[in-house]
């Protein structure tokens, strides 16, 4: 059965257009909400990674202090060089943590520029462009967070290696 467009009353056509506009508006709002939530999540991950890096710095400092104290009790001249290796690994761990903290190239939207740019645009145009901008910023922030996570991963490996090496050297020193 073929429906003739001219046979549909004008009220039905307007109602159909309003439904399509409402669906588009709801869809645009949903996309916007999803993108903004993802952007917020990426900023939360950034805060988490910064906290983790600072914790590694603090733990490395405490462990190196304890190693120096234990080194004073277990001091034997022919093992002195071996006790320096775990301390060096802890120093490198701190350096990688500082590298993770140093990365600060986050993409953010300038609210003043946003107001000036979209002041006279329609809601649909503003929402779509703003959503696209936030999505691009989220991708940039994700890349920065990946670099941070890599540095923190290296720092964690170094700190575990330093502790393991220290205990192996101390055990070997104690057995000899």
C-alpha positions in Angstrom: 0.0 0.0 0.0 1.4 3.4 -1.0 0.7 6.4 1.1 0.2 9.7 -0.6 2.0 12.5 1.2 -0.8 14.9 0.2 -3.4 12.7 1.9 -1.7 13.2 5.4 -3.3 16.0 7.3 -1.0 19.0 8.1 -1.3 18.4 11.9 0.2 14.9 11.5 3.1 16.2 9.4 3.9 18.8 12.1 3.6 16.2 14.8 6.0 13.9 13.0 8.5 16.7 12.5 8.3 17.6 16.2 8.9 14.0 17.2 11.9 13.8 14.9 13.3 17.1 16.3 12.7 15.8 19.9 14.5 12.6 19.0 17.4 14.4 17.5 17.6 16.7 20.5 17.5 13.8 22.9 20.1 11.9 20.9 22.4 15.0 20.8 22.0 15.4 24.6 22.7 11.7 25.1 25.9 11.9 23.1 26.9 15.0 24.9 26.4 13.4 28.3 28.4 10.3 27.3 31.3 12.4 26.0 31.3 14.7 29.1 31.2 11.6 31.4 34.2 10.2 29.6 36.1 13.5 29.8 35.4 13.7 33.6 36.6 10.1 33.9 39.8 10.9 32.1 40.4 13.8 34.5 39.7 11.5 37.5 42.3 9.0 36.1 44.8 11.9 35.8 44.3 12.7 39.5 44.6 9.0 40.4 47.9 8.7 38.5 49.3 11.9 40.1 48.5 10.5 43.5 50.1 7.2 42.7 53.3 8.9 41.4 53.5 11.0 44.6 53.0 7.9 46.7 55.8 6.1 44.9 58.1 9.0 45.6 57.2 8.9 49.3 57.6 5.1 49.6 60.9 5.3 47.7 62.2 7.8 50.2 61.1 5.8 53.2 62.6 2.6 51.8 65.9 4.2 50.9 66.1 5.6 54.4 65.5 2.1 55.9 68.0 0.6 53.5 70.7 3.1 54.6 69.9 2.2 58.3 70.1 -1.5 57.6 73.2 -1.0 55.5 74.9 0.6 58.6 74.2 -2.6 60.6 75.3 -5.0 57.9 78.3 -3.1 56.8 81.1 -5.2 55.3 83.5 -3.5 53.1 83.5 -6.0 50.2 79.7 -5.7 49.8 79.5 -1.9 50.0 79.1 -1.5 46.2 76.3 -4.0 46.1 74.2 -2.0 48.6 74.5 1.0 46.4 72.7 -0.7 43.5 69.2 -0.9 45.3 69.6 2.8 46.3 70.3 3.7 42.6 67.2 1.8 41.5 65.1 3.7 44.1 66.6 7.0 42.7 65.6 6.0 39.2 62.1 5.0 40.5 61.8 8.5 42.0 62.9 10.0 38.7 60.2 8.1 36.7 57.6 9.2 39.3 58.7 12.9 38.9 58.5 12.4 35.1 54.9 11.2 35.5 54.1 14.2 37.7 55.7 16.6 35.3 53.4 15.8 32.3 50.9 18.6 32.4 49.7 19.1 28.8 46.0 18.7 29.5 43.5 19.8 26.9 40.8 22.1 28.4 38.2 24.3 27.0 38.4 28.0 27.6 35.0 29.1 28.8 35.4 32.7 27.6 36.3 31.6 24.1 33.4 29.2 24.1 31.0 31.9 25.1 32.3 34.3 22.4 32.4 31.6 19.7 28.9 30.2 20.3 27.0 33.2 21.6 24.9 33.5 18.4 24.8 29.8 17.3 21.8 27.5 17.7 21.7 25.0 20.5 22.2 22.1 18.1 25.3 23.7 16.5 26.7 24.6 19.9 26.1 21.2 21.4 27.6 19.3 18.4 30.7 21.4 18.2 31.2 21.5 21.9 30.8 17.7 22.1 33.3 17.3 19.3 35.8 19.6 21.1 35.4 17.7 24.3 35.9 14.4 22.5 39.1 15.6 21.0 40.3 16.9 24.3 39.5 13.6 25.9 41.6 11.8 23.4 44.5 14.1 24.0 44.2 13.7 27.8 44.1 9.9 27.3 47.4 10.0 25.5 48.9 12.1 28.3 47.6 9.6 30.9 49.1 6.7 29.0 52.5 8.4 29.2 52.0 8.9 32.9 50.9 5.3 33.4 54.0 4.1 31.6 56.3 6.1 33.8 54.5 5.0 36.9 54.8 1.4 35.7 58.5 1.7 35.3 58.8 3.3 38.7 56.9 0.5 40.3 59.1 -2.1 38.6 62.2 -0.3 39.8 61.0 0.0 43.4 60.1 -3.7 43.5 63.5 -4.6 41.9 65.3 -2.4 44.4 63.6 -4.1 47.4 64.2 -7.6 46.0 67.8 -6.8 45.2 68.4 -5.3 48.7 67.0 -8.4 50.4 69.0 -10.8 48.2 72.2 -8.8 49.0 71.4 -8.6 52.7 70.6 -12.4 52.8 73.8 -13.2 50.9 75.8 -10.9 53.3 74.2 -12.5 56.3 75.0 -16.0 55.1 78.7 -15.1 54.4 
